[in-house]
Amino acid sequence: MAVEEVGRLRTIAIVGQGGAGKTQTAEAMLFTAGATTRLGRPDDGTALMDFEPEELSRHISISSSFHHLNWKKVEVILANTPGYSAFLPDAFNTLHAVDGVVFVATPGGDLKVESEKIWEKVEQLGLPHIAFVPRLDKERTSFAAAMTDLEKTLNAHPVAITLPIGEETAFSGVIDVLTMKALTYADASGKPKEEELSGEAKQRAEEARTRLCEAVAETDDALLEKYLENGTLADDELRAALRAAVLAGKITPVMAGSGAKNIGVGALLDAIVNLLPAPNERPAVKGHAGNGEAIERSADPNAPFAAYVFKTVIDPFVGKLSIFRVISGKAVSDATVLNATRQTRERLGQLLRLEGKKQAPLALALPGEIAAVAKLKDTITGDTLSDEKSPMLLPPLQKPSPVISFAIRPRSRADEEKASTALHRLIEEDPALETHRDPQTHEIILSGTGQMHIETTVEKLKRKFNVEVDLQAPKVPYKETIKGRAEAQGKYKRQSGGRGQYGDCWLKIEPLPRGGGFEFVDEIVGGAIPRQFIPSVEKGVRNTLNEGFLAGYPMVDIKVTVFDGSFHEVDSSDMAFQIAASMGLKAALEKARPILLEPVMSLEVSCPEECMGDVIGDLNSRRGKVLGVDRKGQSQVIKALVPMSEVLKYAPDLRSMTSGRGSFESAFSHYEEVPAHIAEKVIKEAKEAREATKERAHA
């Protein structure tokens, strides 16, 4: 297979914050290139790139989607990515599968934290990028403000290569700074009328070209010397140097346009083809061979096959669809490959090219191409597929930490039986989800990256698997313990004709250090209680501790010693000693100052310095203890211990406090005594809940 074919490929991600206009830009690109016959619009549900029902109802992108087009004999694979915070993990995974980026910037000078996070990821991965400012036909928009935002907020090096003609509703075309022509658009066909520049437009273009030449010359010492001598750069020199600067990540060319009116989109496609890299112009991918030795693979179709599975789609009818990027070699239908991550063999069925929600058969996939295959038995997101004889293993994708959790309550017995399987299928599709059953509260806990993330997951449960659930705040897994020591007798005696019941034991209870659990000690001497009944006493104690004393929560960190008792030759039994132990323990607990314990979480909160005071004040109001503050890059990292009950809904509150620029990670730390006034409220609510449960049972 000729390497030239790889050189005629561009695999590009369209990125930017939610609401920036990414999907409309993608639709305009597809229409302008003739890949579609009409200009799709996300606002009216006709976009090809947003097709999931959850996307159509919200008019936002939730998951990355893919399509391809041909422009001037170059094949372009487009990946349209989500931009809202809750769905950024999917966008970040997709960035591992592309060679370049079109950053869609907002035209009002209002870049949000999502844009900062996306830009940081693009820079981290070393992806060459260009920027497109759409929606310049809308009110209160400004190309100059967008340029300033790119420079000031993202620390980019923006340089305009097209300029808008007209402003807001009068926006009608662009000035191409490279060709020094005016491109005006009479309709949404995407075909401009090319005109010579004159007057004020020519002056603007000359000033922009001077800035472009200066910016490009400054990226290369030899070129700078030539520019200073001649005062300009020839067209060929400028284009070649601009491309080299983009590939090196030194410059971000910026273009003006409108996706809805299809203005400036042809120039954007030209920039993708002329300025962004082909797969074989990117650095070799680093991984490990089967023996653990570090290896590299370039985008060579004649090298051994290697591919990276960066996304999985679960369809209840078609099954599992694994979406991968070919790193090296060729992917061929019906080939047998090695899953190097799991050391299992997989058979590739029919390769598929993704065209929005549709798939088309694909004979083979070259390096840099994104393809899909159905029904791989062991492969999940983040796995590496490779040649069996020359295995290659790539690093796994980074898994985000969940920031919000809900308890889910299935609406029916049938839903309950199907919920666990359905959730695990969705986690295959979306690794940012987590689920587990709390061993104490017995609730199914679903965790994700935001409330909208959880809500869309619940909608998918119903749509894909016909499982209906309700969301609730998780119950806090309180526990109980004691602060004092006490002794008490438990004596159970019952006679009702025939054989009776008799059990008698003396128990001593005392607290253990926090985290000590439960300790049972047998100090019976002289056969006061026969050996066979000692396990019965322990069982009675354990059962009572599990039931709790104050509010029905399990009791922990308690040492129980049985030190005396009596028995009856005929009437003593296993059950009698269980009941006696329970009675004795309850009597002792009443005297041992029982208290309520709550789980305390360890939090690491990252926020801008100007928000630090508000965040610390808020943590203090949540009964938190701030342990320290460290600087990390441009952010401050606050370390604190906070009761779980106070941070169940912390994610939206932090987002509000920091204008979306804060993030946090949490982990369980330890259990701590609940303050008396709060414990009183918790105990009251627990008793009311138990009474309500009893009433429902009797009804």
C-alpha positions as CSV (number, residue, x, y, z in Angstrom):
1,M,0.0,0.0,0.0
2,A,1.5,3.3,-1.1
3,V,2.5,5.6,1.7
4,E,1.2,8.5,-0.5
5,E,-2.4,7.4,0.4
6,V,-1.7,8.1,4.1
7,G,-0.3,11.5,3.1
8,R,-3.7,12.3,1.6
9,L,-5.5,11.8,4.9
10,R,-6.5,14.2,7.7
11,T,-8.0,13.0,10.9
12,I,-9.4,16.0,12.7
13,A,-11.3,16.7,15.9
14,I,-13.6,19.7,16.2
15,V,-13.4,20.9,19.8
16,G,-14.6,23.7,21.9
17,Q,-16.9,24.5,24.8
18,G,-20.6,23.6,24.8
19,G,-22.7,26.0,22.7
20,A,-19.7,27.3,20.7
21,G,-21.2,26.0,17.4
22,K,-19.0,22.9,16.8
23,T,-21.8,20.7,15.4
24,Q,-23.1,23.4,13.1
25,T,-19.6,24.0,11.8
26,A,-19.2,20.3,11.1
27,E,-22.5,20.2,9.3
28,A,-21.4,23.1,7.1
29,M,-18.1,21.4,6.3
30,L,-19.9,18.2,5.2
31,F,-22.4,20.1,3.1
32,T,-19.7,22.4,1.5
33,A,-17.6,19.3,0.6
34,G,-20.6,17.6,-1.0
35,A,-20.7,14.8,1.6
36,T,-24.3,15.6,2.4
37,T,-27.0,17.1,0.2
38,R,-28.5,19.5,2.7
39,L,-27.1,21.8,5.5
40,G,-28.0,20.1,8.7
41,R,-29.0,22.2,11.7
42,P,-28.7,21.1,15.4
43,D,-31.4,23.5,16.5
44,D,-34.1,21.8,14.4
45,G,-32.9,18.2,14.9
46,T,-31.6,17.7,11.3
47,A,-27.9,17.5,12.1
48,L,-26.1,14.3,11.0
49,M,-23.5,14.5,13.8
50,D,-26.1,14.8,16.7
51,F,-28.4,11.8,16.4
52,E,-28.9,10.3,19.9
53,P,-32.3,11.0,21.3
54,E,-30.7,12.6,24.4
55,E,-28.8,14.9,22.1
56,L,-31.8,15.8,20.0
57,S,-33.9,16.7,23.1
58,R,-31.2,18.9,24.6
59,H,-29.8,20.3,21.4
60,I,-26.2,19.5,22.6
61,S,-23.5,17.0,21.7
62,I,-23.2,14.3,24.4
63,S,-20.9,11.8,22.6
64,S,-18.3,12.1,19.9
65,S,-19.5,11.3,16.4
66,F,-17.7,10.8,13.1
67,H,-18.1,11.4,9.4
68,H,-15.8,11.8,6.4
69,L,-15.5,14.1,3.4
70,N,-13.3,14.7,0.5
71,W,-11.8,18.1,-0.2
72,K,-9.4,18.8,-3.1
73,K,-8.3,15.1,-3.3
74,V,-7.7,14.8,0.4
75,E,-9.8,12.6,2.6
76,V,-10.8,14.3,5.9
77,I,-12.2,12.2,8.8
78,L,-14.1,14.5,11.2
79,A,-14.7,13.8,14.9
80,N,-17.3,16.1,16.4
81,T,-16.7,16.2,20.2
82,P,-18.9,17.3,23.1
83,G,-18.0,20.5,25.0
84,Y,-20.0,20.5,28.1
85,S,-18.1,19.7,31.3
86,A,-20.0,16.5,32.1
87,F,-19.1,14.9,28.8
88,L,-15.5,16.1,28.3
89,P,-14.0,12.7,29.2
90,D,-15.4,11.4,25.9
91,A,-13.9,14.4,24.0
92,F,-10.5,13.8,25.7
93,N,-10.5,10.1,24.7
94,T,-11.3,11.1,21.1
95,L,-8.3,13.5,21.0
96,H,-6.0,10.4,21.3
97,A,-7.3,9.3,17.9
98,V,-6.7,12.4,15.8
99,D,-3.8,14.2,14.2
100,G,-5.0,17.8,14.4
101,V,-7.7,20.0,15.9
102,V,-10.1,22.7,14.8
103,F,-10.8,24.8,17.9
104,V,-14.2,26.5,17.7
105,A,-14.0,29.8,19.6
106,T,-16.9,31.8,20.8
107,P,-17.3,35.1,19.0
108,G,-18.4,37.1,22.1
109,G,-15.1,36.9,24.0
110,D,-16.6,34.6,26.6
111,L,-14.4,31.5,26.7
112,K,-15.4,29.3,29.6
113,V,-13.5,26.8,31.8
114,E,-14.4,24.0,29.4
115,S,-12.4,25.7,26.7
116,E,-9.4,26.1,29.0
117,K,-9.6,22.3,29.9
118,I,-9.8,21.3,26.2
119,W,-7.0,23.6,25.2
120,E,-4.8,22.2,28.0
121,K,-5.5,18.7,26.7
122,V,-4.7,19.6,23.1
123,E,-1.4,21.2,24.2
124,Q,-0.6,18.2,26.4
125,L,-1.0,15.8,23.5
126,G,1.0,18.1,21.2
127,L,-1.8,18.3,18.6
128,P,-1.4,21.0,15.9
129,H,-4.4,23.3,15.8
130,I,-6.3,26.0,13.9
131,A,-9.2,28.0,15.2
132,F,-12.5,29.0,13.7
133,V,-14.8,31.7,15.0
134,P,-18.4,30.9,13.9
135,R,-21.7,32.7,14.5
136,L,-20.3,36.1,13.5
137,D,-23.7,36.7,11.9
138,K,-25.3,36.9,15.4
139,E,-25.8,40.0,17.5
140,R,-23.1,41.1,20.1
141,T,-20.4,39.1,18.4
142,S,-16.8,40.2,17.7
143,F,-14.0,38.6,15.8
144,A,-11.5,40.9,17.6
145,A,-12.9,39.8,21.0
146,A,-12.4,36.1,20.1
147,M,-8.8,36.8,19.1
148,T,-8.2,38.5,22.4
149,D,-9.8,35.7,24.3
150,L,-7.6,33.1,22.6
151,E,-4.5,35.1,23.5
152,K,-5.4,36.2,27.0
153,T,-7.4,33.3,28.3
154,L,-5.7,30.4,26.6
155,N,-2.2,31.8,26.2
156,A,-2.4,30.9,22.5
157,H,-0.5,32.7,19.7
158,P,-3.5,33.6,17.4
159,V,-3.0,35.1,13.9
160,A,-5.8,35.8,11.6
161,I,-5.8,34.3,8.1
162,T,-9.3,35.3,7.2
163,L,-11.2,38.4,8.4
164,P,-14.9,39.1,8.6
165,I,-16.7,41.3,6.0
166,G,-19.4,43.2,7.8
167,E,-20.5,42.7,11.4
168,E,-23.4,40.8,13.1
169,T,-26.5,40.7,10.7
170,A,-24.4,42.5,8.0
171,F,-21.8,39.7,8.0
172,S,-21.6,38.6,4.4
173,G,-18.2,37.1,3.7
174,V,-14.5,36.9,4.6
175,I,-11.2,38.4,3.5
176,D,-8.6,35.7,2.7
177,V,-5.3,37.1,4.0
178,L,-3.3,34.5,2.1
179,T,-4.8,35.1,-1.3
180,M,-5.7,38.8,-0.6
181,K,-9.2,38.3,-2.1
182,A,-12.6,39.0,-0.8
183,L,-15.0,36.0,-0.6
184,T,-18.7,37.0,-0.4
185,Y,-21.6,34.6,0.0
186,A,-25.0,35.3,-1.5
187,D,-26.6,32.1,-0.1
188,A,-25.9,29.1,2.1
189,S,-24.5,27.0,-0.7
190,G,-20.9,27.6,0.5
191,K,-19.8,28.8,-2.9
192,P,-18.3,32.3,-2.6
193,K,-17.9,35.0,-5.2
194,E,-14.2,36.0,-5.4
195,E,-13.5,39.7,-5.7
196,E,-10.5,42.0,-5.7
197,L,-9.9,44.0,-2.5
198,S,-10.2,47.8,-2.4
199,G,-10.5,50.7,0.0
200,E,-10.9,49.9,3.7
201,A,-11.1,46.2,3.1
202,K,-7.7,46.2,1.3
203,Q,-6.1,48.3,4.1
204,R,-7.4,45.8,6.7
205,A,-6.1,42.9,4.7
206,E,-2.6,44.5,4.2
207,E,-2.4,45.1,8.0
208,A,-3.4,41.5,8.8
209,R,-0.9,40.1,6.2
210,T,1.9,42.2,7.8
211,R,1.0,40.7,11.2
212,L,0.9,37.3,9.7
213,C,4.3,37.6,8.1
214,E,5.8,38.9,11.3
215,A,4.3,36.1,13.4
216,V,5.5,33.5,11.0
217,A,8.9,35.0,10.5
218,E,9.5,35.0,14.3
219,T,9.2,31.2,14.4
220,D,12.3,30.8,12.3
221,D,15.6,32.7,12.6
222,A,16.6,32.4,9.0
223,L,13.2,33.5,7.8
224,L,13.1,36.4,10.2
225,E,16.4,37.7,8.8
226,K,15.0,37.4,5.3
227,Y,11.8,39.2,6.3
228,L,13.7,42.0,7.9
229,E,15.8,42.5,4.7
230,N,13.0,42.4,2.2
231,G,10.1,43.7,4.4
232,T,7.8,40.9,3.1
233,L,7.6,37.2,2.3
234,A,6.8,35.6,-1.0
235,D,3.5,33.6,-1.1
236,D,5.2,30.2,-1.3
237,E,7.5,31.1,1.5
238,L,4.7,32.3,3.7
239,R,2.5,29.3,3.1
240,A,5.4,26.8,3.8
241,A,6.5,28.6,6.9
242,L,3.0,29.0,8.2
243,R,2.4,25.2,7.9
244,A,5.7,24.5,9.6
245,A,4.8,26.8,12.5
246,V,1.4,25.2,12.8
247,L,2.9,21.7,12.9
248,A,5.3,22.8,15.5
249,G,2.5,24.3,17.6
250,K,4.0,27.8,17.5
251,I,1.0,29.5,15.9
252,T,-2.8,29.2,15.8
253,P,-4.2,30.4,12.5
254,V,-7.7,31.9,13.1
255,M,-10.6,32.1,10.6
256,A,-13.9,34.0,10.6
257,G,-17.2,32.4,9.5
258,S,-20.7,31.3,10.1
259,G,-21.8,27.6,10.2
260,A,-25.5,28.5,9.9
261,K,-25.0,30.7,6.9
262,N,-22.1,28.6,5.5
263,I,-19.7,31.5,5.3
264,G,-16.0,31.0,5.3
265,V,-16.3,27.2,5.6
266,G,-14.5,26.5,2.3
267,A,-11.5,28.5,3.6
268,L,-11.6,26.4,6.8
269,L,-11.5,23.2,4.7
270,D,-8.5,24.7,2.8
271,A,-6.7,25.3,6.1
272,I,-7.4,21.8,7.3
273,V,-5.9,20.3,4.1
274,N,-3.0,22.8,3.8
275,L,-2.0,23.4,7.4
276,L,-2.8,20.4,9.5
277,P,-0.7,17.2,9.4
278,A,-1.3,13.9,7.7
279,P,-0.8,10.8,10.0
280,N,2.7,10.2,8.6
281,E,3.7,13.7,9.6
282,R,3.0,13.1,13.3
283,P,5.6,11.8,15.7
284,A,5.8,8.0,16.1
285,V,3.5,6.5,18.8
286,K,5.3,5.1,21.8
287,G,4.3,1.8,23.4
288,H,5.7,-1.5,24.7
289,A,6.4,-4.8,22.9
290,G,5.3,-8.2,24.2
291,N,8.5,-8.5,26.3
292,G,7.9,-5.0,27.9
293,E,10.6,-3.4,25.8
294,A,9.8,0.2,24.7
295,I,9.0,0.5,21.0
296,E,7.7,3.1,18.6
297,R,5.4,2.8,15.6
298,S,5.0,5.4,12.8
299,A,2.0,5.7,10.5
300,D,3.4,3.2,8.0
301,P,0.9,0.9,6.2
302,N,3.7,-1.6,5.7
303,A,4.5,-1.9,9.4
304,P,2.9,-4.5,11.7
305,F,-0.7,-3.8,12.6
306,A,-1.5,-1.8,15.7
307,A,-4.7,0.0,16.7
308,Y,-6.1,1.8,19.7
309,V,-9.8,1.3,20.8
310,F,-10.7,4.7,22.1
311,K,-14.5,4.4,22.2
312,T,-17.3,1.8,22.6
313,V,-20.9,2.1,21.6
314,I,-23.5,-0.4,23.0
315,D,-26.5,-1.1,20.9
316,P,-29.1,-3.5,22.4
317,F,-29.9,-4.8,18.9
318,V,-26.5,-4.7,17.0
319,G,-24.4,-5.4,20.1
320,K,-21.1,-3.8,20.9
321,L,-19.4,-1.5,18.4
322,S,-15.6,-0.9,19.1
323,I,-14.3,2.3,17.5
324,F,-10.5,2.4,16.9
325,R,-7.7,4.4,15.3
326,V,-5.2,2.5,13.2
327,I,-1.7,3.3,14.5
328,S,0.4,1.3,12.0
329,G,-0.1,-1.4,9.4
330,K,-3.6,-2.1,7.9
331,A,-6.8,-3.2,9.5
332,V,-8.6,-5.8,7.3
333,S,-12.0,-7.4,7.6
334,D,-12.0,-11.0,8.9
335,A,-8.5,-10.8,10.2
336,T,-7.4,-12.4,13.5
337,V,-5.6,-10.0,15.8
338,L,-4.2,-9.9,19.4
339,N,-5.8,-7.9,22.1
340,A,-2.4,-7.0,23.6
341,T,-4.0,-5.5,26.7
342,R,-5.8,-8.7,27.7
343,Q,-3.7,-11.2,25.9
344,T,-6.6,-12.7,24.0
345,R,-7.3,-13.3,20.3
346,E,-10.0,-11.3,18.5
347,R,-11.5,-11.8,15.1
348,L,-12.2,-8.6,13.2
349,G,-15.5,-8.9,11.4
350,Q,-16.6,-6.5,8.7
351,L,-14.8,-3.2,9.1
352,L,-17.2,-0.2,9.2
353,R,-16.8,3.5,8.4
354,L,-18.8,5.7,10.6
355,E,-21.0,8.3,8.9
356,G,-23.0,9.9,11.7
357,K,-25.5,7.3,13.0
358,K,-25.0,5.1,9.9
359,Q,-22.1,2.7,9.1
360,A,-20.7,1.8,5.7
361,P,-18.6,-1.3,4.9
362,L,-14.9,-0.6,4.7
363,A,-12.5,-2.9,2.9
364,L,-9.4,-1.8,4.9
365,A,-8.3,1.0,7.2
366,L,-4.9,2.7,6.8
367,P,-2.8,4.4,9.6
368,G,-4.6,7.4,10.9
369,E,-8.1,6.2,9.9
370,I,-10.9,5.7,12.4
371,A,-12.9,2.6,11.8
372,A,-15.3,0.4,13.8
373,V,-16.0,-3.3,14.2
374,A,-18.9,-5.1,15.9
375,K,-19.0,-7.8,18.5
376,L,-15.4,-8.1,19.8
377,K,-15.8,-10.5,22.7
378,D,-13.2,-9.2,25.2
379,T,-12.2,-5.8,24.0
380,I,-13.2,-2.6,25.8
381,T,-12.3,1.1,25.6
382,G,-8.5,1.7,26.1
383,D,-7.4,-1.7,24.7
384,T,-4.7,-2.1,22.1
385,L,-5.2,-4.4,19.1
386,S,-2.1,-5.6,17.3
387,D,-0.4,-8.1,15.1
388,E,0.0,-11.4,16.9
389,K,3.6,-11.8,15.8
390,S,4.6,-8.2,16.6
391,P,2.5,-7.2,19.6
392,M,2.4,-3.6,20.8
393,L,0.7,-2.3,24.0
394,L,-0.2,1.4,24.3
395,P,-0.8,3.2,27.6
396,P,-4.4,3.0,28.9
397,L,-6.7,6.0,28.7
398,Q,-7.0,8.2,31.8
399,K,-10.2,7.5,33.8
400,P,-11.8,10.6,35.3
401,S,-12.8,10.7,39.0
402,P,-16.6,10.8,39.5
403,V,-17.8,14.0,41.2
404,I,-21.4,13.3,41.9
405,S,-23.3,10.2,43.0
406,F,-27.0,9.2,43.1
407,A,-28.8,6.2,44.5
408,I,-31.0,4.6,41.8
409,R,-34.3,2.9,42.7
410,P,-35.7,0.5,40.1
411,R,-39.4,1.1,39.6
412,S,-40.4,-2.5,39.4
413,R,-39.1,-6.0,40.3
414,A,-38.4,-6.6,36.5
415,D,-36.4,-3.3,36.4
416,E,-34.4,-4.4,39.5
417,E,-33.5,-7.7,37.9
418,K,-32.3,-6.0,34.7
419,A,-30.7,-2.8,36.2
420,S,-27.3,-4.3,37.2
421,T,-26.6,-5.9,33.8
422,A,-27.8,-2.8,31.9
423,L,-25.6,-0.5,34.0
424,H,-22.5,-2.6,33.4
425,R,-23.2,-2.5,29.6
426,L,-23.4,1.3,29.8
427,I,-20.1,1.5,31.7
428,E,-18.5,-0.4,28.7
429,E,-19.8,2.5,26.5
430,D,-18.9,5.2,29.0
431,P,-15.9,4.5,31.3
432,A,-16.6,7.8,33.1
433,L,-19.5,6.1,34.9
434,E,-19.1,4.0,38.0
435,T,-21.6,1.8,39.9
436,H,-21.6,-0.3,43.0
437,R,-24.0,-1.6,45.6
438,D,-23.4,0.0,49.1
439,P,-23.0,-3.0,51.5
440,Q,-24.6,-1.1,54.4
441,T,-27.5,0.8,52.8
442,H,-28.0,-1.8,50.0
443,E,-28.6,1.0,47.5
444,I,-27.3,0.9,43.9
445,I,-25.0,3.9,43.7
446,L,-24.4,5.5,40.2
447,S,-21.5,8.0,40.0
448,G,-20.5,10.2,37.1
449,T,-19.0,13.5,36.1
450,G,-22.0,15.7,36.6
451,Q,-25.8,15.7,37.1
452,M,-26.5,15.9,33.4
453,H,-24.2,12.9,32.9
454,I,-26.3,10.9,35.4
455,E,-29.6,12.1,33.9
456,T,-28.7,11.1,30.4
457,T,-27.5,7.7,31.6
458,V,-30.9,7.1,33.2
459,E,-32.5,8.1,29.9
460,K,-30.3,5.6,28.1
461,L,-31.2,2.9,30.6
462,K,-34.9,3.3,29.6
463,R,-34.3,3.7,25.8
464,K,-31.7,1.0,25.3
465,F,-32.6,-1.6,27.9
466,N,-36.2,-0.7,28.9
467,V,-35.1,-0.2,32.5
468,E,-36.8,2.6,34.5
469,V,-35.2,3.9,37.6
470,D,-35.6,7.0,39.9
471,L,-32.7,9.0,41.2
472,Q,-32.4,9.8,44.9
473,A,-29.7,11.3,47.1
474,P,-27.6,8.4,48.5
475,K,-28.2,7.5,52.1
476,V,-25.2,8.4,54.4
477,P,-23.8,5.1,55.8
478,Y,-23.8,6.3,59.5
479,K,-22.5,3.9,62.1
480,E,-22.9,3.8,65.9
481,T,-20.5,3.1,68.8
482,I,-20.0,3.8,72.5
483,K,-17.8,6.1,74.5
484,G,-18.1,4.4,77.9
485,R,-17.9,1.0,79.6
486,A,-20.8,-0.9,81.1
487,E,-21.9,-4.3,82.4
488,A,-25.4,-5.8,82.3
489,Q,-27.1,-9.1,82.7
490,G,-29.3,-10.6,80.0
491,K,-31.7,-13.3,81.3
492,Y,-34.3,-15.0,79.2
493,K,-36.7,-17.4,81.0
494,R,-39.9,-18.7,79.5
495,Q,-42.1,-21.5,80.7
496,S,-45.3,-22.4,78.9
497,G,-45.9,-26.1,79.5
498,G,-43.5,-28.7,78.4
499,R,-39.9,-27.7,77.7
500,G,-39.1,-24.1,78.5
501,Q,-36.4,-21.6,77.4
502,Y,-33.6,-20.5,79.6
503,G,-30.5,-18.4,78.9
504,D,-28.5,-16.2,81.3
505,C,-25.3,-14.2,80.6
506,W,-23.4,-11.3,82.0
507,L,-21.7,-9.0,79.4
508,K,-19.1,-6.3,79.7
509,I,-18.8,-3.7,76.9
510,E,-16.0,-1.2,76.2
511,P,-15.0,1.0,73.2
512,L,-12.2,0.1,70.9
513,P,-10.0,2.6,69.0
514,R,-11.7,4.1,65.8
515,G,-11.5,1.5,63.1
516,G,-11.1,-1.4,65.7
517,G,-14.3,-3.1,64.4
518,F,-15.7,-5.8,66.8
519,E,-14.0,-8.0,69.3
520,F,-15.7,-10.8,71.3
521,V,-14.0,-12.3,74.4
522,D,-14.9,-15.4,76.3
523,E,-14.0,-15.2,80.0
524,I,-16.3,-17.9,81.2
525,V,-14.7,-20.2,83.8
526,G,-16.1,-23.1,85.8
527,G,-18.7,-24.0,83.2
528,A,-21.1,-21.2,84.2
529,I,-22.2,-21.3,80.5
530,P,-21.5,-24.6,78.7
531,R,-19.0,-24.3,75.8
532,Q,-21.6,-25.2,73.1
533,F,-23.6,-22.0,74.0
534,I,-20.7,-19.5,73.8
535,P,-21.1,-19.2,70.0
536,S,-24.8,-18.6,70.6
537,V,-24.0,-15.7,72.9
538,E,-21.6,-14.2,70.2
539,K,-24.3,-14.6,67.5
540,G,-26.8,-12.8,69.6
541,V,-24.3,-10.0,70.2
542,R,-23.4,-9.7,66.5
543,N,-27.1,-9.6,65.4
544,T,-27.9,-6.8,67.9
545,L,-24.9,-4.8,66.9
546,N,-25.9,-5.0,63.3
547,E,-29.4,-3.7,64.2
548,G,-28.0,-0.7,66.0
549,F,-29.2,1.0,69.2
550,L,-29.8,4.7,68.5
551,A,-31.0,4.8,64.9
552,G,-30.7,1.4,63.4
553,Y,-27.1,1.8,62.0
554,P,-24.5,-0.9,62.5
555,M,-22.4,-0.6,65.7
556,V,-18.6,-0.7,65.4
557,D,-15.4,-0.4,67.5
558,I,-16.8,-2.3,70.4
559,K,-15.3,-5.0,72.6
560,V,-17.8,-7.4,74.2
561,T,-16.8,-9.8,77.0
562,V,-19.0,-12.6,78.3
563,F,-17.8,-13.3,81.9
564,D,-20.6,-15.0,83.8
565,G,-24.0,-16.6,83.5
566,S,-26.0,-19.7,84.3
567,F,-27.9,-22.4,82.4
568,H,-30.6,-25.0,82.8
569,E,-29.9,-28.7,82.1
570,V,-33.1,-29.1,80.1
571,D,-34.4,-25.7,79.1
572,S,-31.2,-24.0,77.8
573,S,-30.9,-23.8,74.1
574,D,-29.1,-22.0,71.3
575,M,-32.0,-19.6,70.7
576,A,-32.4,-18.9,74.5
577,F,-28.8,-17.7,74.8
578,Q,-29.0,-15.6,71.6
579,I,-32.0,-13.8,73.1
580,A,-30.3,-13.5,76.5
581,A,-27.2,-12.0,74.8
582,S,-29.3,-9.5,72.9
583,M,-31.1,-8.4,76.1
584,G,-27.9,-8.1,78.0
585,L,-26.2,-6.1,75.3
586,K,-29.1,-3.6,74.9
587,A,-29.1,-3.1,78.7
588,A,-25.3,-2.4,78.7
589,L,-25.5,-0.1,75.6
590,E,-28.0,2.1,77.4
591,K,-25.4,2.8,80.1
592,A,-22.3,3.0,77.8
593,R,-23.0,6.5,76.3
594,P,-23.8,5.4,72.7
595,I,-23.0,7.9,69.9
596,L,-23.5,8.3,66.2
597,L,-20.6,8.2,63.8
598,E,-20.5,9.7,60.3
599,P,-18.1,9.1,57.3
600,V,-15.6,11.8,56.6
601,M,-14.3,12.4,53.1
602,S,-10.9,13.6,52.1
603,L,-11.3,16.4,49.5
604,E,-8.8,18.0,47.2
605,V,-10.4,21.1,45.6
606,S,-8.7,22.9,42.7
607,C,-9.8,26.5,42.0
608,P,-8.5,29.8,40.8
609,E,-6.7,32.0,43.4
610,E,-9.5,34.6,43.3
611,C,-12.1,32.0,44.4
612,M,-10.0,30.5,47.2
613,G,-11.5,32.6,50.0
614,D,-15.1,31.7,48.9
615,V,-14.2,28.0,48.6
616,I,-12.5,27.8,52.0
617,G,-15.4,29.7,53.7
618,D,-17.9,27.3,52.1
619,L,-15.9,24.2,53.3
620,N,-15.9,25.7,56.8
621,S,-19.7,26.1,56.7
622,R,-19.9,22.4,55.8
623,R,-18.1,21.5,59.0
624,G,-14.9,20.9,57.1
625,K,-11.4,21.1,58.4
626,V,-8.9,22.7,55.9
627,L,-5.6,20.9,56.2
628,G,-3.6,23.0,53.8
629,V,-3.3,24.8,50.5
630,D,-0.8,24.1,47.7
631,R,-0.3,25.8,44.3
632,K,-0.5,23.6,41.2
633,G,0.0,25.5,37.9
634,Q,-2.4,28.4,37.8
635,S,-4.7,26.8,40.4
636,Q,-4.8,26.6,44.2
637,V,-5.4,23.1,45.6
638,I,-7.2,23.0,49.0
639,K,-7.0,19.8,51.0
640,A,-9.7,19.3,53.5
641,L,-11.7,16.8,55.6
642,V,-15.5,17.2,55.3
643,P,-18.4,15.0,56.5
644,M,-20.0,13.0,53.6
645,S,-23.5,14.3,54.4
646,E,-22.2,17.9,53.6
647,V,-20.8,17.1,50.2
648,L,-23.4,14.9,48.5
649,K,-24.3,17.7,46.2
650,Y,-20.9,19.6,46.3
651,A,-20.3,19.5,42.5
652,P,-23.0,22.0,41.4
653,D,-22.2,24.2,44.4
654,L,-18.5,24.4,43.6
655,R,-19.3,25.0,39.9
656,S,-21.5,27.9,40.9
657,M,-18.9,29.4,43.3
658,T,-16.1,29.2,40.8
659,S,-18.0,30.0,37.6
660,G,-17.2,26.4,36.5
661,R,-13.5,26.7,37.0
662,G,-13.3,24.6,40.1
663,S,-12.9,20.8,40.3
664,F,-12.5,18.3,43.1
665,E,-11.6,14.7,44.0
666,S,-12.8,12.9,47.0
667,A,-12.1,9.7,48.8
668,F,-13.3,8.1,52.1
669,S,-11.1,9.0,55.0
670,H,-12.5,7.8,58.4
671,Y,-15.5,7.8,60.7
672,E,-16.0,10.6,63.3
673,E,-18.5,11.4,66.0
674,V,-21.5,13.4,64.8
675,P,-22.2,16.6,66.8
676,A,-25.0,16.2,69.3
677,H,-27.5,18.6,67.6
678,I,-27.0,16.9,64.2
679,A,-27.1,13.4,65.7
680,E,-30.5,14.2,67.3
681,K,-31.9,15.1,64.0
682,V,-30.5,12.1,62.2
683,I,-31.8,9.7,65.0
684,K,-35.3,11.3,64.8
685,E,-35.4,10.9,61.0
686,A,-34.3,7.3,61.2
687,K,-36.9,6.4,63.8
688,E,-39.6,8.2,61.7
689,A,-38.5,6.2,58.6
690,R,-38.7,2.9,60.5
691,E,-42.2,3.7,61.8
692,A,-43.3,4.6,58.2
693,T,-41.9,1.3,57.0
694,K,-43.8,-0.6,59.7
695,E,-47.0,1.2,58.8
696,R,-46.6,0.3,55.1
697,A,-45.9,-3.3,56.1
698,H,-49.1,-3.5,58.2
699,A,-51.2,-1.7,55.5
